[in-house]
Amino acid sequence: MRTDPGAAAPSDPLAGRRILVLISGSIAAVKLPLVVSALIRRGAEVRCVVSPAAARLVSPVALASLSRRPCHSDEDAWNPASPRPLHVELAEWAELVLLAPLSASTLGRWVHGIGDTLVAAVLLACEAPVLVAPAMNTAMWASPGVAANWQILQHWPRLLPLPPGSGLLACDRIGDGRMAEPERLLLGLESLACWGWHRDWLGRRLLVSAGPTREPLDPARCLTNPSTGLMGLSLAQAALLRGAEVDLVHGPLAAPVALLEGLRVHPIQTASEMEQSLLALQPGASAIAMAAAVADHRRATPAATKLSKQALEASLGQGWETVPDLLAGLVARRPPGQAILGFAAYSGDHAMAEVRAKFARKGCDLLFANPIDQPQAGFASATNAGWLLGSGDGATWFDPAPKLSIAHRLLSALGDRLEPVPALRPPEEVARNPGPQDRPPAAAAP
Ligand code: CTP
């Protein structure tokens, strides 16, 4: 079995990408220098444009030094020394666009096709994918005009919206309108870079398990494993960005990843808690990805009080029970049409036969077998690699890549197993002309 991928070190999906950062007038603009600096450290080429209001909130000089390129503002537009209109030149240069923070005025200009600032004109001229992160006061965000404009944007192509979260705002209100944090902006850009903007999981629900479980021996000690949860977390975040509703059941996470707004998280500690949570969430899920590293054994009865070293040592050989196979349990209960992806950790050179036997035993639709003894795969690694087994005898090798990128490939394979979702139509169109799929289900006969 091939366990050594022999490929070059996986590169960051953002390295070498031309990223245009458009900053409009909200106080959250002060966070953008951190994002620009992180993008440069990750090897991206960055150019910044500030709206007139943003230029008063964040220093164009700081943005220019951090991006190593001039920061543009409205004064640069229509410069007689430039051979091409600046908004067109910038729009055509960009491979990816980050629009953050998006203010109410820039949203209005964009949606209604008014290009009277450099930021708005670039948006109108741009054909690259745009990650959009609004930020504003709670009442402004809820106002009918802004809400309607935001709704219109949801149906445009090439957009990846990161809706604002709830929290303390600069106006001292606590409520919706807080821009997605810089880590989430970077995650959204990485997702755009490795997958794009298509929301092919809209209308679907994914149930994901992630991280280790922790089986207590006594109140002070437990049996666990080195899983950080990053692979499952990456699957959950990637699916959310692709439009899915996502339930994430996770053990203690050690992955340094900010969770996206909208993920439904169900933290657990033990395999038994994970089992209960998964079984409760299984009905109605379109697909399940079982990335958790579930413990294999647990104490039948953990000690109620802390054991002395001697008592612990004496008890180590007895009192264990095998943890039931949660994945096999989910497969046994699955409703028609639900697709299930399992994982298999393996090590050593001759494990393919064992992996195939495990695939047959578990009964899932897909199994991703990753070599945990390779430097660019497995526990606590930022990257992963492995074989994807599906129907038939074949297996597809995934070269080492960041876990988010592997997650997108796995989601595509899982999505291929699902019935197509009827195309979602904009709400205005549904209201004008409802089709049979848009009507509420008829009440059941008594
Ligand atoms: N798994 C599970 N319940 C368990 C153990 C594992 O649901 N009690 C799931 C994991 O989430 C993973 C798959 O089964 O999707 C394979 O896990 P792995 O640790 O590779 O295999 P095991 O079934 O534990 O078998 P073994 O350790 O003997 O190789």
Residues whose N, C-alpha, C, O or C-beta is under 5 A from the ligand:
A	BS01	CTP	M290 A291 A292 A293 V294 A295 V323 P324 D325 L326 L327 G342 F343 A344 A345
